Amino acid sequence: MKKVLLSIVTFWFVVFAIVPNTFAQDTTKWHLPDGAKARIGKGNIYDISYSPDGKRLAVASGIGIWLYDAKTGEALDLLIGHTYSVSSVAFSPDGKTIASGSGDKTVHLWDALTGNLLRTLTNHTNSVNSVVFSPDGKTVASASFDKTVCLWDAQTGEHIQTLIGHTNWVLSVAFSPNGQKVLSGSTDNTIRFWDVKTGDSTQTLTGHTNAVNYITFSPDGKTVASASFDKTVRLWDVPTGTSIQTLTGHTSRVNSVVFSPDGSTLVSTSGDKSIRFWNLQTGASTQTLSEHSDSVGNVVFNTDGSNFASGSSDGTVRLWNTQAGKSFLTIEGHTDGMTSLVFSPNSTMLAGISGYKKIRLWDLKTKTPLQVLTEHTRALDSVVFSPDGKTLASGSLDGTVRLQDIQTATHLKTLTGNADSIYSVVYSPDGFMLAAGSRDNSVLVWAAQTGTHIQTLKGHTDGVVSVAFSPDGKMIASGSRDKTAILWDAITGEHLQTLKADMQCVDSVVFSPNGKTLASVSGDASVHFWDVRTGTHIQKISDEMNLLSTIAYSPDGKILASGGYEGAVLLWDAQTYIPILTLTGHTNGVYSITFSPDGKTLASGSMDGSVLLWEPKPDAME
């Protein structure tokens, strides 16, 4: 088998702008997978936890558990060991142990001081969504998509028992202050009480009309608060199980709810980007904090209640003064899933879609973020540089293509064409035309300079999700949910050929650098190759171990790179279609992969919230 010599060139996408000594620590080199030289990005934010002494914050992310100094925001450590995103994290009451739950179906116990992995707890058969220590620190409870709650001995890691009764996913778990009861919230819309000693379900609370996302006891154990996808917070009387109050005001699902340590304050977070304080006597919202620019996930108080922390899908963790209601520290650098990566023509910049909503742009030379663009009103699907590198075009489900000046970050034009949703956008090689695929089964073509709609290419019978220009600019290829790819004359709009094979939705189409071959990624996780001149089906490749989701040719056409749903990057010989090398390091699916125009760098974007830059050297092939 041929070998490719590789080195990984990565950089720090986002820096702690408010922490002067952050640059002294090269966190990009912490706990790297084998063969990696650095890591890009810090992963999605899923959960946060204060240490009992209030000095540290643990952040569960797409790539591991980040430990931060709660006073300065300085990164202290990164705990790596889970093979999938970390969904939940908790400190033990004495602060010596950290428990984490992951999509890899396991619970890990870590030494909080050394960062060493102590034990791996395996009994769940699906993702672990929530972990919590009992008040005495002797027991760990974990909730899972497998509809169960497991209890574990925190010292030995021994599985004590499994609590069974929910009829759907269990999203949250909590111990009562006296440690005698366990509380669980589920997507079956119910809350269950369990007896810790017997494992019996003692009570079921009903009333929410959608999934119960988060549950918590008041410090005195008399009240339970629950957060739900039905946009409400409910308060329940523990002895009777009756609903006391329903708190309304959030305009999107409620992600978490927590009592202050003294029990006087209730705080909730929501997908509506807000943090709300509630009067427990009247049920009125007394204060709304709106500094986050995206959905706010978990919120946690420090032990004395003077401060609290919140994590958001906007990529930040904010620390707040409770009394003032203002944030005093922002920890940056986390990003949501990265898709639709593209290099600038001169290979000095990288753009990508983060969390489906934002366009992030980075300077590759200085290794710093340039800007974040968020003008579309709905999710983004595609982003591309103009051939001269001066303009960035983006397509969105809001049915528009937006052109923005990169240097000034100003909006230039909005292109429309009666499109329902735009799934893909691409420039012609000469920069004269822009083409986009639409949900209305068509390909829209505009004059890039004027924004004038030139023509609409019709022939597909379902939404067009991918488009590409041939290297000479004479053809447009389109891929559709109708399970076909079509070749069009880019100038006349003539329908040239329809490419069919045993495939599902054509999610992506790409021409080889010499323009002779078209590769298409199918919804069945395979890649098909076609002779452009004759329309003949040449080859089909797939990988059962890493179902393929995206592909890219190297500029010289020697290598085909693919990303997979299992998180690996594969390199193939583009002539023989034989796999050359598998690159691992992501902890979630790779949905975007691209070579820089100079051929020196390969970028892979993952739903774990990170991007890895690899430097393949095809001239070193033996």
N, C-alpha and C positions, 0 to 999 in steps of 0.2 A: 504494500500500500504506500502511496506517495505521502510525503510529509510536508507540512508547511511550517516554517519557523514563524512564530508569532510572538509579539510582545503587546502588552496592553497599555495603551496611552489613555489615561483618564485624568479627569480634573475635577475640581470642586465647583459645582454649578452655582451654589448659593452660599454666601458667607454670613457669619454672624456680624452684621454691620455694627452692632452696638457693643461688641466685646473686643477690646483692643488686643488681648493676648491670644485670640483664637488662632491666628496665623502661626503662632509658635508651635502648635501641635498639628502635625500632618495627619489628620483623622482619616484621610483617604487611604492610608496604608494599614489601618487597624483590621486585624483578623480577616485577612483576605483569603479567598479560596485559592487552591493550588494553581499556580501559573499566572495569577493576577498581580499587577504592580500597583494598582490603585483602584479606588471605587468612586463612582460618580453618584451623587445624590444620596439621600438618607432614608428614602422609602416613605411610603404612605404613613400617616398617623392613624393608629387604630385605638389606642388606649393610653392613659397616663396614670401614674400613681406617685404620691408623695411618700418619701421615707418617713418613719415615725418621728425622727428628730427634725424633720422639715428642711434638712440640708440638701437633699437630692431629689431629683425627679427621674422616674423611669418612664420611657416612652416606648410603647410597643409599635413597631414599624414594619414596613414591608420587607426589610432585610435583616432585622434583628431588634435587640433591645438597646436603646441609647440611654445612657446615664448622664444626667446634667447636674451641674452645680445650680441649686435653686436660687442662689443669690446673684451669680454673675452670668449664668447661661452657658458657661464653659462646658464643652463635652468632656466627660471624664472617662467613659469606657463604652464599648460596643460589645454586646454579648451575642455571639453567633453560634448557632447549633441546630436551630430548627431548619427544616428543609422547605418550609413554606412560610408565608407571611405570619407574623406574630399578632394575634388578634386581641390578647388580653395580658395584663401584667399586674402583679400585686406584691407588696412588701409584707413580710411576716411582721407581727406586732413588735418583736424585738429588733427588727431592722436587719437581721443577720442573713435572711434568706429571701430570695425573689422567686415567685412562681410565675410561669408564663404558659399560655395556651396558644395553640397554633392550628392552622389549616392542615398541618401534617398529622393531625389526629392525636397528638401527644401533649402532655404537660411536662414541662421541665422545671426542675428546682436548681437554683443557682446560689453559689456563695456570693452574697451581696458585696463583700469587701474585695475578694480576689477576682470575681467574675468567672470562677471555675464552675463548670457544669457538675452538679452533684448527682442528680438522678434524672432518669427519663421514665415517666409514668405512662404506661400503655394499656388501655382497656377500651377506650372509645373507638368506634368504628367510623367516625366522621369528624369534621372539623370541631375543634374546641373553641367555644365562643367567649367563655367567661371563667375566670379563676378567682378564688378568694380564700383567705385563711380564716379559721375560726378565731374568736377573740383570745383564746389561750395559746394559739399558734400551733396546736398539736394536730390539727386536721386541715386538709385542703379540700375544697369542693370545686368541681369543674362541670360546666354545662356544655352541651354539644348539639350539633345538628343531628346526631343519632337519636334525639328525643329523650335523652337520659341526663341524669346528674350523677356523677361519681364522687364518692368520698374516699380520701386517701390519708394514710398516716404520713404526716409531714416529716417525721424523722427518718422512717425506714423506706418510705415510698410504697409501702404495701397497700394494695387495693382493699378497702374495707367493705364497701358495698355499692351497689348501683340502684338508684332510685328511678323506678319506672312508673309512668302514669300519663305523662303528656302524650298527646296524639300528633304533635308536630315539633319542629325544632325548638330547642331550649336556648334562649338568647342570653339570659342573665341569671345569676345565682347570688344569694347573700345569706349570711348567718345572722341570727338574732343576737342582740348584745350579750345574752347569757349563754349563748352557744348551744342551746337545746333544740333550736329549730333551724331548718334550712328553708329558704324561700326561693322559688324559681319562677321566671316569667318566660312565656312561650309564644310562638306564632300561632298556637291554637287559641289565642286571645285570652288565656286564663293565667292565673297566678296560683301556685300550689304551695301549701305548707307541708313540711316533712318532719317527722320525729327523727332526730339524729341517731338515737340509740337503736330504734327498731327499724328505721327506714320506711315506716308507714306514711302514706299520704293522709294527713289529718284534716285538711280543709282545702277547698277549691274556691277561689274568688272569681266571679264573672261580672262583666259589665263593660269592659273595653270592647269596641267593635272592630278592632284590628290588632295586629301583633303587639304583645307586650315586650317592649324593647329593653327596659331597664327597671329594676326594682331595688328598694333599699328600706331598711328599718330606721326609724327615728332613734336617737341615742338612748331614750328610756324604754325602747322596745314596745311601746304601746300603739304606734302608728306605722303603717307601711305606705310608702309613696311609690307609684308606678308610672312609667313613661311609655307612651304608646304611639304606634304608627297612625292612630286615629286623631292625632294632633292634640291630645289632652294629657293632663297629669291627674291622677286620681289619688285621693287619700283614703286609707282604709283603717278601720278600728280592728286591732289585732284580736282582742278577746272574742268579739262577735263576728268578725269577718264582714261587717257591713261597710258599704261605701259611705264615707263621711262627706267628701266634697269632690267635685270635678272642676279642675282649673282649666280654663280655656283662654286663648289669646294667641298661642302660636299658630302660624299659618302653614306650617309643614309638620312632618312627623317629629315627635319629641324623642331625642336620642338618648338623653340621660337625665336623671334627677337625683339630688343629694341634699341631705340635711347638713346644716352647719354643726360643728361638734357640740355646741350648747343646745341644739335643737330649736333655736329661735328663728332660724332662717331656712327657707327651702329655695333651691336654685335648680333651674332646668335649662337644657340646651336643645337646639332644634335645627332642622334642615333649613329653617328660614334665616339662618346666619346669626341668630340672637341668643343671648343669655338672659333669662328672666328671673327676677326675685319675686317671691310671693309672700303675702300676708297670710299666715296660717289661720288667723281668726276669721277674716272676711273672705279669703279666697281671691283677693284682688292682686293683680300684678303691680308691684310697687316700684320696680325699676327694670329697665331694659337696656342691656349693653350690646352695642352693635359694631364693635371694632373689627371683628372678623369679617372677611369678604366672601366667605363660603360657609357651608354647613358646619356647625359646631358639634363635635362629638362628645367625649367624656369631659366631666368637670370634677375636680377633687379639691378638698380643703386640706390645709396643713393642720397639724394636731390642735393648735390653739384657735384656729378659725380666723386668724388675722389676714391670711392670704389664701387665694385659691388659684388653681391652674386650669386652663382649658386648651384643648387641642382641636384643630380645625382642618378640613380638607383644603383650606387655602395654603397649607404648608407651614403653618406656624403653631407654636405653643406659646400662649400668653400667660403671664403671671400677673395677678391682680391684687390690689389692696382692697379688702372686703369693705371696709368702712367708706373709703373714698369712691369705690366703684370705678376705678381707673386702672388700666394696666400699667405696670412699671417696668416690664421686661418682655421682650419678644425674642423667642428662639426661632430662627429661620433655617431653611435648608431642606426641609422635607417637601416632597412633591408627590402628587397622585400619579396613577399609572401613566406612563409615557408612550404615546403613539404618534404615528405619522411624522417620523423624523426626516429631516432634509438638510443637506449641507448647502451653504452658499456657493456660487460658482467658483469663487477663489479659494474655497476650503477653509476660510478663516472664521466662519460662523456656523452655528447649528441652531435650527429651529425645530420645535416639536410641540405637540399638543399634550397638555397635562390635565388629567382628570376630565377629558372631553370638553372642557370649558375655556381653557386658557391657552394662549400661544406663548411659549417661553422661548426667548432668544438669548444665546450665549456667545460670547467672544472666545474663540478657541485659543487665541494667542495669549491673552491675559488671564484666561480661565475664570472669567467673571460673568455674571448675568448682565445682560444689556437692558432688557425690558420684559414686561408681561403685558400682552394685548388681550383684551376681553370684550371687544365691541359687539360680537354676535349675541343675539338674543336666545339662541338655542345651542345645543351641543355642536361642537366642531367635528368635522370628519377628515379634513385634508388641509394641508398647508404646503406652499411651494414658493421658492424664490424665482424671480424673473431672471432670464439669462444674463442680464447685466448686473444682477445682484443688488439693485436699488429698491426693488419693490417686493413685498411679500403678499401673496394672494392666499386667501383662506376660504374654504367652502363649508357651509353649515347647514344643519337641518332647518334653519330659519328660511331656507330657500334662496339665499343670496351668496354671492362671491364678493368679498371685500378686498380692496387693494389698499395697502398701507405703505407709506414711505418709511423705509427702514431707518434712515439717518435721523429724521425728525420725529418719527413715531406718530405721524399725522395721517388721518384717513384721506385717501385720494378719491376713490370711487366705490360705489356699490353697484354691482352688476346683477340684473334680474332678467328673467325670461319666462315669467309665469311658471317657474319651477316650484314644486311642492317642497322638496328637500334636495339639497346638494350633497352628494356622497363623495365626490372626488373632483379635484381640479388640477389642471396641468397646463403649463406653458408650451407653446411650440418652440422648437430649438432656436428659431430666429427672434422669438419674443413678440411676434406680430399678433398671434392668436392665443386665446385662452379657451380651453375646452373643459366641460364639466359634465359629470353624470348626474341624472336626476331620478327621483322616485317616480316621476310620471312616464317612465320607460324611454326617455329620450336622452340624447347628448346635445348640450347647448354649446354654441361656439360664438365667441365675441372677438371684436378687435380690441386688443389689450390696451392700446394707447387711448382710444376714444371711449371705450366701454360700449360701443355700438354692437347690438346683437346681430350677428351675421346670418346664422342659420341654425335650424334644429334638425338633428338627424334622428329619424324614426325608423324602427324596425324591430326593436326588442318588444317582448310582450310582458315584461315585468321591469321593476326598477333597475337602473344602470348604476352599479356601485363602484365601478372602477373605469378609468380612462388612461390612455397613454398615447403620446405622439411617437412615431418612428424617428430614428436618429436623423434622417434627412428631411423630416417634417412633412413628407408627402402623404402619410397615412395616419389615421387615428384608429386605435383599437379600443373596444369597449367590452366590459364584462358585466353580466347581468344576473339577476336572480332567476331569470328564465333558463338558466343552465347553459347558456351559449356565450360565445365571444363573437363580435362582429368587427370586420375590417372595413374602414371607410376611406374614400378619397378625401383628404383633408381640404382640398380646394373646392371641389365640385359638390362634395357631400354624397357622392355616389356610393351605394352599398356594394362593396367589392366581394366579400365572402362571409359566410356564417360558419363558425368553427364549432363543431359538436363532438362530444365524446361521452363516455359514461362518467359524468361528473355532476356535482351539485352546483349551487350558486357560485358564480365566478367572482370571487372576492377581490382579486387583484390581477392585473395584466401588466406585463413589462416586456419591452423589446430587448433583444440582445444588442450589444454595442454595434455590431455590423448590420443590424436591421434584418437579418435573414430568418431569425427565429423569434417567435412569441411564446412567452411562458405565462401560464395562467394558474393561479391558486384556486383550488376548488373547495367548496364547503365541506367536502368529505375528508379534508386535511391531506390532499394529494396535490401534486404539481403536474400539469400537462404541458407538453412542448409541441409547437406547430411550425411547419414550414410556411413562412409568410407568403411565398410566391405561389405555392400550389394549394395551400390550405390543408396539407396532409398532416395527420397526427403522427408525431415522431416518437414520443416517449412519455411515460408516466413514472414519476418517482413518489415515494412515500416512506415514512418511517413510523412504524407502530409504537416505538418507544418515545417518540417526540413528535406528535402529530403536527404537521406543518401548517403555519398560519401566514407567513409572509416570505418574500424572496427578493433578492437583488443580485444583479450581475456586477462583477468588478469592471472598471472602465476598459480594461484590456480584453475582457471577455473570457478570461481563463478560469475564473472561479465563479461559482454560483453560491451565494450565501442564503441560508434559510433560517427563520426563527420558528419556534414551536410552542405549542400550548403547555408543554412541560417545563419550559424555561431554558432550554438549551439552544445554542446557535450551532448550526451545521454548515460545514464547508464542503462543496462538491466540485469535482472536476467537471467543468461546463461542457466539455467535449464528450466525455464517456458517461457522465451522470453517475459516477462512482463516488461515494462519500470519502472525503479525505480526512476530516478531523471534526471532533465534537468539542465545543467550548461550553463550559458550565460556569455558573456563578450567580445567575438570576434565581430568585426564589418564587417566581410566578411566570406566567406565559409571556413570551416575546411576541409582540404584535406589530413591531415595526423594525425594519432593518435596512440600512442604506450605506453605500460606499461614498466616500468623498470624491469629488471630481478628479483630484490628483491621484487617486487610488491608494493613498497612504493609510487611510483610516476607514474602519468599518464601525458603524454605530448600531447598537441594538437597544431598543427601548422596551421596557417591561412593565407589566401591571403591578410589579412590586414597588414602583415609584422610583426606579433608578435607570440610568443609562450607562452602558459600558462602551468604551471606545477601544477597539482592537486594531492593531496594525499588522495586517497580513502582508507577507512578502512573497508574491507569486514567483519572483525570479529565483527564489531559493528552493523551489520544488525540485525534487530529485527524480 
